[in-house]
């Protein structure tokens, strides 16, 4: 039996990248999965977002492992849509034990060049979205009387400032406030709340031409390979990025009884970025 046998996990941004990795990792530990993703393009985001085909692939991969999953197309910026996903998941699986607030987008521009729409989209997805998820989940987690674990995916940008991504940095810092408030509010229900703070993760969010051009403005058409040294210089450990599974392993631990007394923690999985001088 896995560490999460019999439990149910809600995951946003589950169509690909970190979200898919979290779904697979938690399913491997025995959890049933409630997964959702917008599966549409947000106009202010300059790289392709996940599709319905990506979400279907997540479903197939979970089921190949023998796991159970309910996946829906829904926008984390919409409280009613998030509520509907949670209600459908609880109706199907009978409970809710774990929340993984993962959905995120990247828009990298100097503050004076950032459009108001891009600013509002970033805050809506990465700050309002986790709040909506937690708000929808709390009544079900409380009524179960079994406690639970809320895991909010922040960033190294939630612990220190990064240039050219002000809305991202604001949102990721805001998630720490959300976590700390909820950790205090929900402790008597044994619902634990923590944030995870990755460095760059090897997903489509960093593997796109916008990032390549931002990091290597000296080149006309920079490639992923051209950015390796730049990414590596950000971290204390000499690596350019971590893999999604590295974050998912932390998520699985925080979701499990091995972390049963861990709450209110900002957990870096950042190759030492926060300590880099």
Beta strands, then each sheet from edge to edge (+ up, - down):
strand 1: 8-12
strand 2: 32-37
strand 3: 69-73
strand 4: 98-101
strand 5: 148-153
strand 6: 191-198
strand 7: 266-269
sheet 1: 3+ 2+ 1+ 4+ 5+ 6+ 7+
end
